Amino acid sequence: MIFFLSSNLYSQSNCSNCNDNFLLNGDFESINVGSGCEIPKFPYSGYEFFNYSCVENWSDYFSSGDLFMPNMGFVYLDPYIDSNMAGLCYTQFENHREEVISDNFSPFEVNTSPELSYNLEFDAAVVCFEALPTNSSVQLTNITEGLCKINLFDGGVAELIGSAALTQDQSIENGMTHYCFEDLNLNKSNYDQMSIEVSRVGEIEAYESCFGLVDNIKISCDIDENLLNLSIVDLGSNTYEFSVVISGMTLFPLSIYTWDFGDGTSVSAGSVVQHTFSGNDMTFQVCCIAENTIGCCGTTCGLVTIGKPCLQQVCIDCSSTGDPEVLSMDIIDENGNSIKIDESNQLGFFSFPYCFNASCPNAQGSFGWEKLVIDINNYIGNSSSRSGNAFIVATPPPADCRHAIIYIENSNIEFLYYLWKNSQGPNLCIFNNNCP
């Protein structure tokens, strides 16, 4: 089941963060568990970030701790728990909804200008017990559907930023489900609290209880990478000068630049750097992660070619309508054998079909082409008789290449084409090969 948040659709892949700096990062290391909003209980070690709990619309018949620490010794639950997380209960009572509200944290600023976008990601699961988990031996039962909501607060006013279904698919027995909401519609300029809310959706049998489990809540901010401009100047003798400028944003200027030159070297420097490459007949992908003064970041990349490398390249999206999947790829291996790699012949390295949309079958998230490139390199690197290196340039020109271009450099394997299918039917995407 998929829930819509304003115009935002979640995917179950990781958000496309350009670095590991998050505006907000909560992983539950210390908590005071309370029944109601005024009765704190003993703080369990291992939680942080949320340390106060508040129940809304709790039944008058009985009360229980708002949060519990799932790895507290429940015999039937412990095998599925490998980290601390928040657990909020919903039961058979119609209006039962539980919410935990964080302490005030250092407010983070939000700039609502169109060049910035904000992402929310978190892990969630659900577990249902045959009764309230008052002792360690209570057994698990089938999942009754619930709903988990994440809210941000500005001065006590809540704003919903993400909601996720809690169904049998999200059972803790299947592991935690990862949720990514990209391009959030944030309406405030500052936020200083967060809450997690869990409520019942389906019918629950008497005496059963279910808990929504939530962990690793992160909020990140991205700069529109179309506004980042990378300039490359050849200074001679394999030395190049690189510079990054941004257009359209002056309120929060760029302040931190991390450069990766594609040859195994990286450096934190200013907006202008010089670098000398070694080697002949090679292509290097040079990338800069630029961060502004409020922690938002974006990545821009360019290519530097030394000499005349053998290069095979293909746009990974040669027809960009509908739910795209790469079904197969044809190659001629290092021994001259023609091979079709597909779902029935993965060669031990591939995972066809590769899908680039969260709604298509066997979805691998929005960045399935990255997995394909990793698998190509694993295949090449598995044998000393194979050579080459695959890498990608995401969203490059031409404009009709919506996703990425795969480059395969100096390989003795000839990549011929892959079969691409979308809602309009199949297409063959041919590798452009300049190798002798």
N, C-alpha and C positions, 0 to 999 in steps of 0.2 A: 504494500500500500504506500502511496506517495502523498504527502501533505504539501500544500502550497502555502508559502509565506509571502504575502503580497505577490510580487511577480517572480519570487525566487523559488527555484526547484532544488532540492538537495540531491547530492550524489553520495555514493558510499566510498568514493576514493578520497585521498588526502586533498585538502585544499592546496592550490598552487602557490604556496608561500615561497618568496624569493630568499628568505633566510629564516633563522630560528629565533628572531626577535619578535615577541608577541606583545601587543598592547595589554593583553590579559591572559594569564595562564594559571589555571587552578587544577590541582591534582589531589586535593583532600588528604592532608597530613595531620590535622588535629581538629577535634570537634567537641563541643559541649552538646550533648543530646538532651533535648527538653521535651516534656509532654505539655502541649499548649505553648503559649508564648512567654510564660513567666516562671517556669520551674526548671532551672538548669539541672542537668544530671552530671555524673562523673565524666570528665573529658577523656575519651579513648585516645591513647597515643597512636600516632601514625596519620593523623589528619592535619591539614592546614587549610587556609583560605576561608572556608565556611566554618564558623564556630558558634552559630546561634541558630535555633530552629523555631519554626512557627507553624502551627496547624491552623488551617482554615476549614470551616464547615465540618469539624470532627464530631462524630456521633456522641450524644450525651451518655450512652450506655456504658462505655468504657473508654479508657485512654491508653496510649502506648507511646513509646519513644518515637519521635518524628523521623529520626535517622537511626540506622543501625549499621554496625561495621560488619559487612558480609562475611569476612573471614574470621569470625569470632568462635569458630568451632562447630559449625553446623555440619553434621556428618554427611548429609546428602548434597550439600552445597559446596563444601570446601574443595572438592576436586576441580571445580570450574573457576575458582577464584585465584588470581595470581597477583593482585594488587589491591590497595585500599580504594574504596569508592563510596559515594553516597548512595544510600538506599532509602527510598520513600515508599510508604505503604498506601495501597488502595484496597478496600474490602467490599463486602456485599452491600454496604450502606450506600444508598443512591447518591447522596451529596458528599461522599467522602473524597476529599481532595487534600493532599499534603503539599506543603511548600517549605523550603528552607531558604532563608534569606541571608546573604553574606554580611559580614561586617563591612563597614565603609572601607573601601580601598582608595589608594591614591587616584584621584580622578584622571581619566585620560581624555584628551581633547579629540573632538571629531570635527573635521572640516568637511562640510557637505558639498564642496565644489566638485564638479563632475570628473575631474582628473584623478580623484581618489575613490577607492572602493574598499569595503570592509567585508571580512569573511569570518564566519563562525564555524568551528568544528568541535565535535565532542564524541565520546564513546558512550553507548547506551546498551542496556540489556534488560531483561525482565525475568523474575523468578516467582513462582506461585507455590505456596505451601498448603498442605491439607488443613492446617489450622494456623493460628498466630504462632510465630516462631518463639515460643516461650521456653523451649528446651532444645538441646542440640540434636535430638533424634527425630524431630518433625520431618515428615517426608515431603518430597516435591510432587506437584501435580501438574495437570495440563495448564497452559497459559490462558488466562482470561484477558482480553484486549484492554489496554490502557493507553494513555496519551501523556507524553512528557513535553513540557514547555520550558523554554529558557527565556528569562526576562532580564533586561537591564533597567536600572533606575536612575533617574535624575531628580534629586530633591524629593525622593519618596514616590515619584510618579513612575509606574511601570510601563515598559514598552516591550512587546513580544518580538523576539528576534529569531526564534527557531522553535519548531515543534516536530515531534517524531512519534510514529506509531510504536506501540509495544505489543507485539503479537507473538505467535508461536515462532515466527521466523527470527525474532529477537531474543528467544530463550537463551539464558546464560549457558545452557548445555551446548549451544552452537557457537559460543564465544561472544565477545563484545562486537556490536555493529558500529561502524564508524560513519558519522554524518558530517557532511560539509555543505554549508549554506554560503554561497558566494554572492557578492554584490548586494549586501544587506541594505535595506532602506532605513538608515538611522536618521532620526528626526531631531535629536538634541545635539547640543554642542559639547556637553560634558556628561560623563556617567560615573557614579561612585558606588553602586551596589549591583549585585546580580542575584537572581533567585532561580531555583529549580522547582518546578511544580509537576506533580503526578496526579492523575485522576483516572477514574474508572470509565471505560467505554462499553465493554460487554457485560453480560450478566454473570455474576459470581455466585457459586453455590454457598449456602450457609456454612460458616466456620472456616471457609477458605480465606487466604490473604495473599496478596501479590505485592511485589516490591519492584519499582523501577530503579535500576542501577545506573548511575551516571558517573563518568570519570573523564579526566583530561580535557577540560573545557578551555578552548583557546580562541582568542579574537586577534586577527591580524589585519593589516592595512596594506593595500597595494596601490602603487602609482601606475596610471595608464601608460603602458610601455610604448604606445604610439607617440608619446610626447618626449621620450628619451631618444636623443640623437647621438650616435656614435660616429666620430670622425676618425679616419685612419690615414696617416701620412707616411709615405715611404721615404725614409731618410738615407737609404742606401746601406750596403753591407749588412743586409738582413736586419736592420734596425728600423723600428717603426715608432711613430708617436700616436698615442690614442687620447682622445678627449671626449667627454660627455657633457652635453648641455641639455637642459629641459626647457620646453616652451610651455607657456600658459599657466605657470604656477609661481607665484611670488610670495604668498602668505607664509608658507612653510618651505624655505629653500632647501636644496640638497646640502648635506653636511658630511656624509660618510660615503666613501667609495671603496669597494673591494673588487680587485681585478683578478681575473683568472685568465692566463695567457694560453691555455690549451696545451702547453708543453710540460705540465707538471709543476709549474711555478705560479704562485699567486702572491699578491701584496695588497696591503691597505695603504692607500695613498690619496692624493688629491684628484681633482677632476681631469688632470692632464698627466700622463705618464709616458715614459719611453721604455722599450723592451727590445732586446736583441735575441733573435731566434737562431738555433743551430740546426743543422741537417739540410738535406737537399730533397727536392721533389716531394714536399709535404705541404699539407694544408692544416692550419691551426685555427680553431674557433676561439676567439677572444671575447670574453664576457665581462661586463661590469655590473655589479649590484650596487645601485645608488639608493641611499636612504636619506629621508628628510629629517627635519628637526623634531617631528612628533612620532618618529618610528615607522613611517610608511616607506615601503621600498619597491623597487622595480628593477628588472634586468633587461639589458640591451646587449646584443652580441653582433659580431662581425667576423669575417673570414680573412685570414692572411695566408697567401699561397707563396711558398718558396719553391722556385723552379717550376717543373711541369709534372705534377703528380698524376698518376693514373687515378681517375675519379669516375665513379658510377653514382648517379644521383636520380632521385625520383620524388615527385610530390606525393606525400602519403595520402592526400585527399584529392584524387583526380576527378572526382565528381561529388559535390558536397551538398547533396540534398537528402534528407531523411535520416534513418538510423544506420550509420556507416559501419561496415565490418570488412576486415581483410580476411578472406577465406583461405587463400593459398599463395604460395610463392614458388616460382620456377627458377632453378639455378643450374649451372654446369659446374660440378665440383672440381677440385684440384686434379683429379684423375680423368677428367673429360666425360664423366657420367652425367647424363641429364636426370635431374631429380625434381619431382613435384613434392613440396612440403605442404601438408595440410593436416586436417584433424585426424586422418587415419595414418599419417606418416609424419610424426613430429620430430623424428631423428633424435629424440631424447633431450632436445634443447628448446623446442618451440612450443607455443600454446595457441595455435590457431583454433578458432577464429579470434582475431584481435578486434576489440570493439571500442569505439571512441565516444559513446553516448550512454549515459547512465540508464536510459530507458530501453536500450536494445538488448537482445538475448546475450547471455554470457558476458554481461557488461564488465569491463575492467576499468571503468572510469574515464574521465575526460582526457587522460594522457596515455592511452593504450599504445600510441606509437613509441613512447619511451620504452615500454616493455619489449616491443618488437626489436628495437635497436639493441637493448641489453642482450636479448636472446641471440641476435646475429653475432654479437661480439663473443658470447659464450661459445657458440658453435665454431667460430673461427679460431678462438684461442685454445680449444680442446685438443688440437692436433698440431704438432710441429710442422706438418706438411702444408698447413694452411697459413695464409698471411692476410693482413688487412686490418682496417679499423673502421668501425661505423660510428657515425654521430649524426646529430640532427641540428637543424636550424629552425626554430619554431616561428611560425607566422611570418615567413620572409616574403619578399616579392617573388613571383608575380601575385597580384591581388587575388587571382582566382584559386590560389593554393591556400585553402582556409586553415589547414592544420600545421603542416611542417614539411620540410624536405629532408629526406634521408641521404646522407653522403656516405659512400663506402670507398675508402682510399687505399690505393696500392694493394689490392687484393688479387690473389691468383684464382679466386672463385668468380665466375661470371654470373652476375645477377641479371636475369632476363626481364621478368615482369611479375607483378602480383595481381591476383583477382580480387577486385573490390566490388562489394554489393551494397546497395542502399535501397530505399523504398521505390526507386525508379528502375531497379534492375542491376545486372552485373556490368562491370567494365574491366578491361585489362589496362593496367598502368605500366607503361614501359620504362625501364631504366635507361637513362641517357648515359651512354658509355663512351668516354674519350680515350680508353685504354688501347694500346696497340693490339 
